[in-house]
Amino acid sequence: MKKLSRHFLIALWLSSLFGFVLIGCAQEEPATFDPQPGVADEQSDSVRIVSMKNNTVEYILNARHIQRFYNSRLLDADTVRVESYDENGALRSVLTSRKAIMDDVKNELTAEGNVIIVNDENDSLKTEHLVWDRNTDAIFASGEVTIIRGENIFHGQNMQTDTSFRELRSINVTGSGRIEKGELPDE
């Protein structure tokens, strides 16, 4: 009986040792990083991003600091300057703001804080918040908005325009400046 239990204990010990060796040699799944919601996948300081389309510069974004979120395809930038170019490579407009969010899915830029856009004719738009739909070149500015075209100054609220500032839609519009013959409808 002693001999049977001794053989049993040795067999149990060997099988346990063999099991530990097999478990220790098993391939483990590589650890994956699953970021918490709201935590950026990438952060950079003093950034310059050049976006190209058909071998032509589409825009150049300069920012003091950016955070990129891969899954939502968002870029959150601080102290921003965006130079936008036309299909011929000519500068179309320059946007500056304290903060901007580029949504690559919608091709939309949301700018906040001392937002200024200056177009290629040196006209400017000033506001605290705007959304720029880059697909249609439509600009939607909520709150107080000022557009300066030469000597003409327009103030309004909740303005809609494009980077040329030619067609404006707004509420509570006031303005000052000089109107040339033919600039008003029905002339």
C-alpha positions, 0 to 999 in steps of 0.5 A, spaced: 500 500 500 505 504 501 508 503 494 502 504 491 501 511 494 508 513 493 507 511 485 501 515 486 504 521 489 510 521 484 505 521 478 501 526 481 507 530 482 510 529 475 503 531 472 502 537 476 509 539 473 508 537 466 501 541 467 505 548 469 510 547 464 505 547 458 501 553 461 507 557 462 509 556 455 502 557 452 502 563 447 499 569 451 494 574 447 498 581 446 496 586 451 492 591 447 491 599 449 484 601 450 483 608 451 478 611 455 473 615 452 475 622 452 483 621 452 486 623 446 490 617 442 495 622 440 498 629 443 503 634 439 505 641 441 507 646 435 504 643 430 504 644 422 499 639 418 499 640 410 493 637 407 494 635 400 489 633 395 491 631 388 498 634 389 495 641 391 495 644 398 488 644 400 490 647 407 495 648 412 494 648 419 498 651 425 497 650 432 500 650 439 497 644 441 493 638 438 489 632 440 487 627 435 482 622 436 483 616 431 476 613 432 472 619 431 477 622 426 477 628 430 483 633 431 482 638 437 487 644 436 489 650 441 491 657 438 490 655 431 491 658 424 488 655 418 491 657 411 486 654 405 488 654 398 484 653 392 484 648 386 490 652 383 494 653 389 492 660 391 491 662 398 483 663 399 483 665 406 486 665 413 482 663 419 485 664 426 482 662 433 483 660 440 481 653 439 478 649 433 476 642 432 477 639 425 472 633 424 475 629 418 468 625 417 464 631 416 469 635 413 467 640 418 471 645 422 468 648 428 472 654 431 471 658 438 474 664 441 476 670 437 475 667 430 477 671 424 477 669 417 480 674 412 479 672 405 483 673 398 480 680 397 482 682 404 475 682 407 474 679 414 469 676 418 470 676 426 466 672 431 466 668 437 464 661 434 463 658 427 462 652 423 465 652 416 462 646 412 468 645 407 464 641 403 460 646 401 464 652 403 458 654 407 460 658 414 455 658 420 456 663 425 452 664 431 452 670 436 455 676 434 458 677 427 462 682 424 464 682 416 468 688 414 469 689 406 473 695 404 469 701 408 463 697 409 462 694 416 456 689 417 454 687 424 449 681 425 447 675 429 447 668 426 450 669 420 451 664 414 455 666 408 461 663 405 469 665 404 468 670 399 463 674 404 458 676 398 452 673 400 450 674 407 444 671 411 443 674 418 438 677 423 438 684 426 443 686 421 446 693 421 451 696 417 455 702 415 459 704 409 458 706 402 453 703 397 455 703 390 450 704 384 448 697 382 450 693 389 442 693 391 437 689 388 432 692 383 437 698 381 
